């Protein structure tokens, strides 16, 4: 069962890696079903691809100012609740 979709809106994010400026395009997550304490239609954070946030479990990026990209995986019951930047292949499994 899918719990979210990616919005059509894109947001560019610039960051530095090893002294080199890089850019990534992000799309906002939108809940398409009710789960845990998230209601269908709720907008969440921003990700670069669907592999970042698992469709299974209760994981969610609550803060609309939070972004995750670059191989980060958020799964299980992980809850990202504050403004944050997650990148570089980290695994968050709560």
N, C-alpha and C positions, 0 to 999 in steps of 0.2 A: 504494500500500500504506500502510495506517495503521500507525503505530508506537506510538501512545499513545491513551489515553482519559482523560477527566476523571472524577475520583472524585465520588461523590454528596455527600461531606462538603464543607461550605462553611466558609470562614474570612473573617471581616470584617477589613478593614485600613483604618485611619484615617490621613489625611495632610492637609497644608495646601497649598493652591495659591492664590497671590495673597492670602494672609491669610484664606482661607475654608477651614473644616474640611470635608473630603469623606470619603466612605466608599466602599469598593468590596468586592464579594463575590468571593472567589477560590476556585478548586477545584484540588486537587492533581492533578498528572499521574501516570499509571500506565502503564508500558510494557506493550504487548500483544504485542510481538514482539521477538526478539533483534536488535540492530544494534550495530555498533561494539563498545564494551565494556559496553553496557547489556543486561541480561537481562530477558526478559518477567517481569512482576510487580513490577519495581523501581519504588518510589515516588520521585518527584523533587520539584521545586519547585511553586510555586503560580502559577496564571495566571487572568485574568478571562474569557478566551475563547480558543477554539482558533486564532484568527488570530494569536495572539502567538507560538506555537511551531510552526514548519513541520513537517508530517508527512514531508516529504522530507529527504534528507541525514542527517547524523549529529549534528545539533544536539541538545542536551539540557541541562536544568537539573538538575544533580546534587545540589545542596544543598537539603535539605528546608526550610531557613530562607530560601531565596531566593524572591522574588516578582517577577512581571513583569505589567504591565497598562498601560492608558491609551494604546494605540496602538503600544506597543513591538513590534518584529518580530525574532524570533530565528530565523536560518536558516543554511543551508550547513553548516559544520562547527563552528559556535560552541559552546563549552562553558562554561557558567556553573557554576563550581565552588565558590564561596564564598558566605557569607551576603551577600545583596545585595537592593536594591530598584531595579528598572528600570521607568521610566515616562516618559511625556511624548512618546511618538512616536519614540523612538530606534530605529535599525536596527543590529542586531548580526549581521554576516555574516562568519563566520570561514573 
